[in-house]
Amino acid sequence: MPTASRSFPVSLFGVLDLDFVRGEFPALETDWALMDNAGGTAPCRQVIELMRAHMERVPVQLGASYGLSVEAREAVEAGRRAAARLVGSEADEIVLGASSTVLVQQLASVLRASWDTGDEVVVTNLDHEANIGPWRRLEETGIVVREWRFRDETLTLHEDDLEPLLSERTRLVAFTHCSNVVGSIVDVAALAARARAAGALTCVDGVAFAPHRRVDVRALGVDFYLASLYKVFGPHLGLMFGRRELLREAKSPNHFFVSEESVPTKFEPGNVNYELAASLVGILDYLQALGAHHGLGEELDLGACFARIDEHEEELVRPLLLFLDEHPRARRIASAAPAGTERVPTVSFTVDGMRSSELPPLLDERRLAVRYGHFYAYRLVRDLGLLDRDGVVRVSLAHYNSPREVERLIEALDEVL
Ligand SMILES: Cc1ncc(COP(=O)(O)O)c(C=O)c1O
């Protein structure tokens, strides 16, 4: 349920009232500073409560005539509507699944059925492997795979580099909305328009973007879009938006007797996890409460909420970027862009004379949850030549992090580097 709250002018507490925000996340009642949020965010209280309520009150199978089953079905469908609202689509365009990885694997095999040998797909070397591997694997079935490489200077994707990869046989371009390692945001609308003009579909990985900015799949003009809800303050579920007509046309991976018309059910073999799906409403409830508390209106306005989140995150990340840029041993692996439209508060770096695996344990002692590795963006880290350094150290902030936590991190880095 939406939380009734007083609204305060911004000036009383800065951009976000962090006492309010952090109070909505039970897991933040700890002395650990959670800075591995691109790996997964804490779930908000509203999500936890709805999940619990579902398991306690309506733990029954959907699709029966009895009242409890009807109630359970409505709760799951409300979750799907919430997921749809989160990305700006209709509910029947949302497929829920165990993870984004699994949803892309399913999509690739479903779409392959309508493609011919010699048809082409474009993948990047910037993405998380979830949106590369399933497409690349189609090579074994006669699909031609082309690689769209990020530019070293900007660590992002450029339209000019896509152009020569497109042909009349390109069936799909798979690319990320935002890097989960370097935080750079890709201009999806422009790139999707270019792919569309070439007659290709687009599959965009929004997993690293969705926790930080408003997603609007219509404005982006994409065909398929992924988000992982456990990184958006929710439960361990993946979401795939698919344009309605594409979902209808695609061959069902479900049992033979499940109708081709039953969208999105035909893409959810074995059903969705009911309690997790039902809890998705809690993400919107939380954002509604956040908006109401900050004077952004009693009605949920996702654009306004995420604009406020963005503003806070930008302030949060700035001192860290400055510190890294000024420290003689730290090498920031990121575009030069400060924040705003070009990056989210996910910052990766290496340290001269140190393997990336050596730093996080030193921060553990200070209760700073930071991580090293390639974060499944294996090709990115490999092509940056950093695999033999144990990858990068990644600090990924969320809007519930406080300036004091970032200060603690900077103090710690100052001490140990
Ligand atoms: C950018 C990005 N894409 C995809 C994934 C995979 O998400 P899931 O765990 O839901 O499969 C991740 C997970 O870390 C990610 O960061």
The ligand as an SDF file (V2000), in Angstrom:
LIG
                    3D

 16 16  0  0  0  0  0  0  0  0999 V2000
   23.9130   -5.3670  -17.4500 C   0  0  0  0  0  0  0  0  0  0  0  0
   23.4460   -6.7160  -17.0190 C   0  0  0  0  0  0  0  0  0  0  0  0
   22.7530   -7.4620  -17.8720 N   0  0  0  0  0  0  0  0  0  0  0  0
   22.2860   -8.6770  -17.5440 C   0  0  0  0  0  0  0  0  0  0  0  0
   22.5240   -9.2020  -16.3050 C   0  0  0  0  0  0  0  0  0  0  0  0
   21.9880  -10.5610  -15.9830 C   0  0  0  0  0  0  0  0  0  0  0  0
   20.8620  -10.4270  -15.1780 O   0  0  0  0  0  0  0  0  0  0  0  0
   20.1900  -11.7030  -14.5150 P   0  0  0  0  0  0  0  0  0  0  0  0
   20.9570  -11.9780  -13.2610 O   0  0  0  0  0  0  0  0  0  0  0  0
   18.7790  -11.2730  -14.2450 O   0  0  0  0  0  0  0  0  0  0  0  0
   20.2740  -12.7990  -15.4800 O   0  0  0  0  0  0  0  0  0  0  0  0
   23.2540   -8.4730  -15.3780 C   0  0  0  0  0  0  0  0  0  0  0  0
   23.5380   -9.0380  -14.0490 C   0  0  0  0  0  0  0  0  0  0  0  0
   24.4720   -8.6540  -13.3810 O   0  0  0  0  0  0  0  0  0  0  0  0
   23.7240   -7.1960  -15.7450 C   0  0  0  0  0  0  0  0  0  0  0  0
   24.4370   -6.4370  -14.8970 O   0  0  0  0  0  0  0  0  0  0  0  0
  1  2  1  0
  2  3  1  0
  2 15  2  0
  3  4  2  0
  4  5  1  0
  5  6  1  0
  5 12  2  0
  6  7  1  0
  7  8  1  0
  8  9  2  0
  8 10  1  0
  8 11  1  0
 12 13  1  0
 12 15  1  0
 13 14  2  0
 15 16  1  0
M  END
$$$$
